[in-house]
Amino acid sequence: MKTDLDRWLRVAGEKPHWDERNRMIAALITPGSAVVDVGAGAMTLRDHVHCGVYVPVDCVPTSPEVVLADFNEGLYPNLSGQFDYAVLSGLLEHIDDPEAALRVCSTWATYTIFSYCLAETVPAEFRVGFRNHLSALDLLQMLARLKLTAWMPESWAGQAILVATRVP
């Protein structure tokens, strides 16, 4: 199924109701860091983080600085190893293959911070437009296959916020 670009263009045009999640994620980022914001949307993460470099990646061109990507079409930018943090806030649920997306994005940075609406904590009626519904066990198994270690310093509205890095 193709990415609903019209939907994401509408979403990127307004301040999202999940902006508190971005504020919480920003608090996990060391000031002065290089950050790639994957699924940047309205780019509100930039309002909360004190980073040295900010690169937004999205499937819709909301500004000239946005690096275009469409993970559901297999279109990933070449950003290998340039960042301290890759942030995927509210993205993985909307990707057909979240494991492939996390595999690629985790190579772009030392740390990958992502949120996920776990199947057992978020009711089905709140999973509007989701393309996958992983349980906590599914997520842990995916991280193990990717050789990522992760910890969950935060949660927001039943969503896990995790920080992952490569297993040494």
C-alpha positions in Angstrom: 0.0 0.0 0.0 1.4 3.4 -0.9 2.1 6.1 1.7 -0.8 8.6 2.0 1.2 11.7 1.1 -2.0 13.9 1.2 -2.5 12.9 4.8 1.1 13.6 5.9 1.1 16.9 4.1 -2.0 17.9 6.1 -0.4 16.7 9.4 2.8 18.5 8.7 0.9 21.8 8.2 -0.1 22.1 11.9 1.3 21.7 15.3 0.6 18.1 16.3 -1.2 17.0 19.4 1.7 14.7 20.2 4.2 17.6 20.5 4.7 16.7 24.2 6.3 13.5 23.0 8.8 15.5 21.0 9.5 17.7 24.0 10.2 14.5 26.1 12.5 13.1 23.3 14.4 16.4 23.1 15.2 16.2 26.8 17.1 13.0 26.0 19.4 14.6 23.5 22.7 16.1 24.5 22.8 19.9 23.7 25.0 20.7 20.6 24.4 17.2 19.0 23.8 16.5 15.3 20.2 15.3 15.0 18.3 13.7 12.0 14.5 13.9 12.6 13.0 11.1 10.6 9.3 11.6 9.9 9.8 15.3 10.9 6.4 16.5 9.8 5.9 20.0 11.2 9.5 19.9 12.6 8.4 20.7 16.1 11.3 18.6 17.5 13.6 21.4 16.4 11.7 23.8 18.7 12.6 21.7 21.8 16.1 20.4 21.1 19.3 22.5 21.4 21.2 20.8 18.6 24.2 21.9 16.6 22.8 20.3 13.4 19.2 19.5 12.6 18.2 17.6 9.4 14.5 16.9 8.8 13.6 13.8 6.8 10.0 13.2 5.6 7.9 11.9 2.7 6.5 15.4 2.0 8.5 18.5 1.2 7.2 20.9 3.8 10.3 23.1 3.5 13.4 23.3 1.2 15.6 21.7 3.9 13.5 18.5 4.1 15.4 15.5 2.8 12.8 13.4 1.0 12.3 9.7 1.8 9.4 7.2 1.5 10.2 4.1 3.6 7.1 2.3 2.3 8.5 2.7 -1.2 12.0 1.7 -0.1 13.3 5.2 -0.7 15.9 5.9 1.9 18.3 8.9 1.8 22.1 8.2 2.1 22.9 9.7 5.5 25.3 7.0 7.0 27.0 7.8 10.2 26.6 11.6 10.2 24.6 12.1 13.4 24.7 11.7 17.1 20.9 11.0 17.2 18.4 9.7 14.8 14.9 10.4 16.0 11.8 8.5 14.8 8.9 10.0 16.8 5.6 8.4 15.8 7.0 6.9 12.6 7.5 3.2 12.9 3.8 2.4 13.3 3.1 3.9 9.8 5.8 1.9 8.0 5.1 -1.4 6.3 8.5 -2.8 7.3 9.5 -1.2 10.6 12.5 -3.5 11.0 13.9 -2.3 7.7 13.3 1.3 8.6 15.0 0.9 12.0 17.9 -1.0 10.4 18.6 1.8 8.0 18.1 4.7 10.4 20.1 3.2 13.2 23.2 3.3 10.9 22.9 7.1 10.6 23.6 7.9 14.2 25.2 6.7 17.4 21.8 6.7 19.2 18.4 6.1 17.7 15.5 7.5 19.8 12.1 6.2 18.7 8.6 5.9 20.0 6.2 3.0 19.5 2.6 2.3 20.3 2.8 -1.2 21.7 -0.1 -3.4 20.8 -0.8 -4.3 24.4 -0.9 -0.7 25.7 -2.6 1.3 22.9 -6.3 0.4 22.1 -7.1 -0.5 18.5 -9.3 2.7 18.1 -6.1 4.8 18.6 -4.1 3.0 16.0 -5.5 5.1 13.1 -3.5 4.6 9.9 -1.1 2.1 11.6 0.5 -0.4 9.2 1.8 -2.7 12.0 1.0 -3.5 15.6 4.0 -4.9 17.4 3.8 -6.2 21.0 6.6 -5.6 23.5 7.9 -9.1 22.7 7.9 -8.4 19.0 9.7 -5.2 19.5 12.4 -6.8 21.7 12.9 -9.6 19.1 13.2 -7.0 16.3 15.9 -5.1 18.3 17.8 -8.4 19.0 17.8 -9.2 15.3 19.1 -5.8 14.5 21.8 -6.2 17.2 20.5 -3.1 19.0 20.4 -2.7 22.7 17.7 -0.3 24.0 16.3 1.2 27.2 13.1 3.0 27.8 13.6 6.2 29.8 10.2 7.6 29.0 6.7 6.8 28.0 3.9 9.1 26.7 0.2 8.3 26.3 0.9 4.6 26.5 3.7 4.8 23.9 7.1 3.6 24.7 10.0 6.0 24.1 13.2 4.0 23.6 16.9 4.9 23.1 18.8 2.3 21.1 22.4 1.8 20.2 24.5 -0.9 18.5 25.5 -3.9 20.7 29.3 -3.5 21.2 
